């Protein structure tokens, strides 16, 4: 069956370089976009009724881009500043890099798995089990996520931040599409609500994510394409490989790595094993044992032992007798000598007598009046 029309359950991308437009050009198929659900954020007034303090939790579990948008929206409405130490645990790498819209990307505080919530729980259980987690979710949360967290004893609180409203799809003729691409379990619920008598018929179904694939099978539908896969980490790559395989006339075998469903064999075609060939088993040929030649051992001459002659004993000289030390002379007793008393210093003369002597000396030393010099005699003429 050749695929001509594809319906993708998402809004039309605004970027012209979208991989879905390239698929339409390369494989000559018609691609239509129609969102099956619409996400509406819960206002801050209703969120306060839940009595959830955002700042009392040091880690957040992000299961989708809608959870990221509504978490930061509610923080802005409540005027809450998210600390830089907050840790984020995302279900995929794309969701983790989407956080760059609001925060600076740091490897030490952002962790992610490969679209598997079970792998994300393992990451939490290894080194971050003691953290307190906040789980942003819709008004109808996924019970499988909460069951895994409860089983591992992880402390968390659900925070209803947005709700999914089913779109009106009654104007679409589903039978004209050859391939239907779904991205969430809510999209399948919306499909069945709009078309209660929906019959798959020749329509192929592609599902992205583990929960979406399980919802398709639980609804009694057959799944043909499942992403992400090791060879196709995105839905665009999965569609491209499937269409390329159709052009070549072959079938692409899809093996979901994360699904644990009993009837998973219905959605994955069995592997074609190569035909067995009658092989002739040859008997091993007898190989003669190799002859090992013995090498002659080298002849070694016996070593001569040298016998040392005993040295003559030398007579030791008699040691000199050690002189005894003389006994120390008895110490003489020294009688204490009586200290002589120092004579008192002579008293200083009274200052009044000194003053009198000085005054007398001044009177005696007074100079006598100088004699007038005699005038020189006049010369006779």
C-alpha positions as CSV (number, residue, x, y, z in Angstrom):
1,X,0.0,0.0,0.0
2,X,1.4,3.4,-1.0
3,X,1.0,6.2,1.4
4,X,-0.3,9.4,-0.1
5,X,-1.9,11.4,2.7
6,X,-0.6,11.8,6.3
7,X,-2.4,13.5,9.2
8,X,-0.2,14.7,12.1
9,X,-2.0,15.5,15.4
10,X,0.0,18.7,16.1
11,X,-0.3,22.4,15.1
12,X,1.3,23.4,11.9
13,X,5.0,24.3,12.5
14,X,5.9,28.0,11.9
15,X,9.4,27.2,10.6
16,X,9.5,26.4,6.9
17,X,12.6,24.2,7.4
18,X,10.5,21.6,9.4
19,X,11.4,18.0,8.6
20,X,7.8,17.2,7.8
21,X,7.8,19.6,4.9
22,X,11.0,18.0,3.6
23,X,9.3,14.5,3.8
24,X,6.3,15.9,1.8
25,X,8.7,17.2,-1.0
26,X,11.0,14.2,-1.1
27,X,8.4,11.4,-1.1
28,X,5.6,13.3,-2.9
29,X,3.0,12.9,-0.1
30,X,0.4,15.3,1.3
31,X,0.9,16.2,5.0
32,X,-1.9,17.9,7.0
33,X,-1.7,19.2,10.6
34,X,-4.6,19.3,13.1
35,X,-4.1,19.3,16.9
36,X,-6.3,16.7,18.6
37,X,-6.1,18.4,22.0
38,X,-5.7,22.0,23.3
39,X,-3.8,22.8,26.5
40,X,-5.2,25.4,28.8
41,X,-3.3,26.7,31.8
42,X,-4.9,26.8,35.2
43,X,-5.0,30.3,36.6
44,X,-3.0,31.2,39.8
45,X,-6.3,31.7,41.8
46,X,-7.2,28.0,41.3
47,X,-3.7,26.8,41.8
48,X,-3.5,28.5,45.3
49,X,-6.4,26.3,46.4
50,X,-4.1,23.3,46.1
51,X,-1.9,24.7,48.8
52,X,1.3,23.8,47.1
53,X,4.4,25.9,48.0
54,X,6.6,25.8,44.9
55,X,9.8,27.0,46.7
56,X,9.5,24.2,49.3
57,X,10.6,21.7,46.6
58,X,14.2,21.6,45.3
59,X,13.6,19.4,42.2
60,X,10.9,19.3,39.4
61,X,10.0,16.4,37.2
62,X,9.2,17.6,33.6
63,X,7.2,15.1,31.5
64,X,6.5,17.4,28.5
65,X,7.1,20.8,27.1
66,X,3.6,21.8,28.3
67,X,4.7,21.0,31.8
68,X,7.8,23.3,31.4
69,X,5.7,26.2,30.0
70,X,3.0,26.1,32.7
71,X,5.5,25.6,35.5
72,X,7.3,28.9,34.7
73,X,4.0,30.6,33.8
74,X,2.5,29.9,37.3
75,X,5.7,31.1,38.9
76,X,5.5,34.4,37.1
77,X,1.8,34.8,38.0
78,X,2.5,34.2,41.7
79,X,5.7,36.4,41.6
80,X,7.9,33.5,42.6
81,X,11.5,33.6,41.7
82,X,12.8,30.1,40.9
83,X,16.2,29.7,42.6
84,X,19.3,28.8,40.6
85,X,19.9,25.7,42.7
86,X,16.6,24.0,41.4
87,X,17.1,20.6,39.8
88,X,15.2,19.5,36.7
89,X,14.5,15.9,35.7
90,X,13.2,15.6,32.2
91,X,11.8,12.7,30.3
92,X,13.8,13.4,27.1
93,X,16.7,15.4,25.8
94,X,14.4,17.6,23.8
95,X,12.5,18.6,26.9
96,X,15.7,19.3,28.7
97,X,17.0,21.6,26.0
98,X,13.6,23.3,25.9
99,X,14.4,24.6,29.4
100,X,16.9,27.1,27.8
101,X,13.8,29.2,27.0
102,X,13.6,30.1,30.7
103,X,16.9,29.2,32.4
104,X,20.6,28.8,31.7
105,X,21.3,25.2,30.7
106,X,23.7,23.5,33.3
107,X,24.6,19.9,33.3
108,X,24.9,19.7,37.0
109,X,21.3,20.5,37.6
110,X,19.5,19.1,34.5
111,X,19.0,15.3,34.0
112,X,17.1,13.5,31.3
113,X,16.3,10.0,30.0
114,X,15.5,8.6,26.6
115,X,11.7,9.0,26.5
116,X,11.3,6.4,29.3
117,X,9.9,7.3,32.7
118,X,11.3,4.1,34.1
119,X,14.8,5.2,33.2
120,X,14.2,8.6,34.7
121,X,13.1,6.9,38.0
122,X,16.4,4.9,37.9
123,X,18.4,8.2,37.6
124,X,16.5,9.7,40.6
125,X,16.9,6.5,42.6
126,X,20.7,6.4,42.3
127,X,21.8,9.7,43.6
128,X,18.8,12.0,44.2
129,X,16.3,9.9,46.2
130,X,16.5,12.3,49.2
131,X,15.3,15.3,47.2
132,X,11.7,16.6,47.4
133,X,10.1,16.5,44.0
134,X,7.3,18.5,42.4
135,X,5.4,16.8,39.5
136,X,3.6,19.3,37.2
137,X,0.7,17.4,35.5
138,X,-2.8,17.8,33.9
139,X,-6.1,17.5,35.7
140,X,-6.0,13.8,34.6
141,X,-2.5,12.6,35.6
142,X,-0.9,9.4,34.4
143,X,-1.3,6.8,37.1
144,X,1.7,4.8,35.8
145,X,4.1,7.6,36.6
146,X,2.8,8.0,40.1
147,X,2.8,4.2,40.7
148,X,6.5,4.1,39.8
149,X,7.4,6.9,42.1
150,X,5.4,5.3,45.0
151,X,7.0,2.0,44.5
152,X,10.6,3.4,44.8
153,X,9.6,5.5,47.9
154,X,10.4,8.9,46.2
155,X,8.9,11.9,47.9
156,X,6.8,14.0,45.5
157,X,3.7,16.1,45.2
158,X,1.4,16.5,42.2
159,X,0.7,20.0,41.0
160,X,-2.1,20.4,38.5
161,X,-1.0,23.3,36.3
162,X,-2.9,22.7,33.1
163,X,-5.7,20.7,31.6
164,X,-6.3,19.1,28.2
165,X,-9.4,20.1,26.2
166,X,-10.4,17.8,23.4
167,X,-10.6,19.5,20.0
168,X,-13.7,19.2,17.7
169,X,-12.6,16.9,14.8
170,X,-16.0,16.0,13.4
171,X,-15.3,18.0,10.2
172,X,-12.4,15.6,9.3
173,X,-12.9,12.5,7.1
174,X,-10.5,10.0,8.7
175,X,-10.9,7.4,6.0
176,X,-9.1,9.6,3.4
177,X,-5.8,9.5,5.4
178,X,-3.4,6.6,4.9
179,X,-1.3,7.3,8.0
180,X,-2.3,8.8,11.3
181,X,0.5,10.2,13.6
182,X,-0.2,10.5,17.4
183,X,2.0,12.1,20.1
184,X,0.0,11.5,23.4
185,X,-2.5,9.3,25.0
186,X,-4.9,12.2,25.3
187,X,-4.9,12.4,21.4
188,X,-6.2,8.9,21.2
189,X,-8.9,9.7,23.7
190,X,-9.9,12.7,21.7
191,X,-10.0,10.6,18.5
192,X,-12.4,8.1,20.1
193,X,-14.5,10.8,21.7
194,X,-15.0,12.5,18.3
195,X,-15.5,9.2,16.4
196,X,-17.0,6.6,18.7
197,X,-17.4,4.2,15.8
198,X,-13.9,4.7,14.5
199,X,-12.6,1.7,12.5
200,X,-9.0,1.5,11.6
201,X,-9.4,-0.3,8.3
202,X,-6.4,0.4,6.0
203,X,-5.2,3.4,8.0
204,X,-1.7,3.0,9.5
205,X,-1.0,4.4,13.0
206,X,2.3,5.9,14.2
207,X,2.8,6.6,17.9
208,X,5.5,8.6,19.6
209,X,6.4,7.7,23.2
210,X,5.8,4.7,25.4
211,X,2.5,5.9,26.9
212,X,1.1,6.7,23.5
213,X,2.0,3.3,22.1
214,X,0.3,1.6,25.1
215,X,-2.8,3.7,24.7
216,X,-3.1,2.7,21.0
217,X,-2.9,-1.0,21.8
218,X,-5.2,-0.8,24.8
219,X,-7.8,0.9,22.5
220,X,-7.8,-2.2,20.3
221,X,-5.9,-0.6,17.4
222,X,-2.9,-1.9,15.6
223,X,0.4,0.0,15.8
224,X,2.6,0.1,12.8
225,X,5.3,2.7,13.6
226,X,6.8,3.4,17.0
227,X,9.3,6.1,17.9
228,X,11.8,6.8,19.4
229,X,14.0,3.9,18.4
230,X,17.8,3.6,18.3
231,X,17.8,4.0,14.6
232,X,15.1,6.8,14.7
233,X,15.2,9.0,17.7
234,X,12.4,11.4,16.3
235,X,9.1,10.8,14.6
236,X,10.3,12.6,11.5
237,X,13.2,10.2,11.1
238,X,10.9,7.2,11.7
239,X,8.4,8.4,9.0
240,X,11.3,9.0,6.6
241,X,12.7,5.5,7.1
242,X,9.3,3.9,6.8
243,X,8.5,5.7,3.5
244,X,12.0,4.9,2.1
245,X,11.4,1.3,2.9
246,X,8.1,1.4,1.1
247,X,9.7,2.9,-2.0
248,X,12.2,0.1,-2.2
249,X,9.4,-2.5,-1.8
250,X,10.6,-3.7,1.6
251,X,9.2,-3.5,5.1
252,X,10.8,-1.8,8.0
253,X,10.8,-3.9,11.2
254,X,10.1,-1.9,14.3
255,X,11.0,-3.3,17.7
256,X,9.9,-1.1,20.7
257,X,12.7,-1.1,23.3
258,X,10.7,0.2,26.2
259,X,7.2,-1.4,25.9
260,X,6.3,-4.1,28.4
261,X,2.9,-5.3,27.0
262,X,1.7,-8.9,26.6
263,X,0.3,-8.4,23.1
264,X,3.3,-6.4,21.8
265,X,3.9,-9.1,19.1
266,X,0.8,-7.8,17.2
267,X,2.5,-4.4,16.5
268,X,5.9,-5.8,15.5
269,X,6.2,-8.2,12.5
270,X,8.3,-11.3,13.2
271,X,11.9,-11.3,12.0
272,X,12.6,-13.3,8.9
273,X,15.2,-15.9,9.7
274,X,17.5,-17.1,6.9
275,X,16.8,-20.6,5.6
276,X,18.8,-23.4,7.2
277,X,21.4,-25.0,5.0
278,X,22.7,-28.6,5.2
279,X,26.2,-28.2,6.2
280,X,28.7,-31.0,5.7
281,X,30.7,-31.4,8.9
282,X,34.3,-32.5,8.0
283,X,36.2,-34.6,10.4
284,X,39.3,-33.0,11.8
285,X,42.5,-34.4,10.1
286,X,44.9,-36.2,12.3
287,X,48.0,-34.2,12.8
288,X,51.2,-36.0,13.7
289,X,52.8,-34.9,16.9
290,X,55.9,-32.9,16.3
291,X,59.2,-34.5,17.1
292,X,61.1,-32.6,19.7
293,X,64.9,-33.1,19.5
294,X,66.7,-33.2,22.9
295,X,69.6,-30.9,23.1
296,X,72.8,-32.4,24.8
297,X,73.3,-30.9,28.2
298,X,76.5,-29.0,28.5
299,X,79.3,-30.6,30.6
300,X,80.3,-28.6,33.6
301,X,83.6,-29.1,35.4
302,X,83.5,-29.5,39.1
303,X,84.6,-26.4,41.0
304,X,87.7,-26.7,43.2
305,X,87.0,-25.9,46.8
306,X,89.7,-23.8,48.5
307,X,90.4,-24.8,52.1
308,X,91.6,-21.9,54.3
309,X,94.4,-22.7,56.8
310,X,93.7,-21.8,60.4
311,X,95.6,-18.7,61.6
312,X,97.9,-19.1,64.7
313,X,96.5,-17.7,67.9
314,X,98.1,-14.5,69.2
315,X,98.8,-14.3,73.0
316,X,97.0,-11.4,74.5
317,X,98.9,-9.0,76.8
318,X,97.7,-8.8,80.4
319,X,95.6,-5.8,81.0
320,X,96.9,-3.1,83.4
321,X,95.2,-2.9,86.7
322,X,92.9,0.1,86.9
323,X,94.0,2.5,89.7
324,X,91.5,3.3,92.3
325,X,90.4,6.9,92.5
326,X,91.4,8.6,95.8
327,X,88.7,9.5,98.2
328,X,87.6,13.2,98.1
329,X,89.0,15.4,100.9
330,X,86.5,16.4,103.5
331,X,85.1,19.9,102.9
332,X,86.0,22.6,105.4
333,X,83.2,24.3,107.2
334,X,83.1,28.1,106.4
335,X,81.9,30.2,109.3
336,X,79.6,33.1,108.4
337,X,81.4,36.5,108.6
338,X,79.4,39.2,110.3
339,X,78.7,42.1,108.0
340,X,80.0,45.5,109.1
341,X,77.4,48.2,109.4
342,X,77.9,51.0,106.9
343,X,78.5,54.4,108.4
344,X,75.9,57.0,107.8
345,X,76.7,59.6,105.1
346,X,77.6,63.1,106.4
347,X,74.8,65.5,106.4
348,X,74.7,68.2,103.7
349,X,75.5,71.8,104.7
350,X,72.6,74.1,104.9
351,X,71.9,76.1,101.8
352,X,71.6,79.4,103.8
353,X,75.4,79.4,104.6
354,X,76.2,79.0,100.9
355,X,74.1,82.0,100.0
356,X,75.9,84.2,102.5
357,X,79.4,83.2,101.2
358,X,78.3,84.0,97.6
359,X,77.1,87.5,98.6
360,X,80.4,88.2,100.4
361,X,82.4,87.0,97.5
362,X,80.4,89.4,95.2
363,X,81.2,92.4,97.4
364,X,84.9,91.6,97.4
365,X,85.2,91.1,93.7
366,X,83.7,94.5,92.8
367,X,86.0,96.3,90.4
368,X,87.7,99.5,91.4
369,X,86.8,102.5,89.3
370,X,89.1,102.9,86.4
371,X,91.6,105.9,86.5
372,X,91.2,108.5,83.9
373,X,94.0,108.5,81.4
374,X,96.3,111.5,81.3
375,X,96.1,113.8,78.4
376,X,99.3,114.0,76.2
377,X,101.4,117.2,76.7
378,X,101.3,119.8,74.0
379,X,104.4,120.1,71.8
380,X,106.4,123.2,71.9
381,X,106.8,125.1,68.7
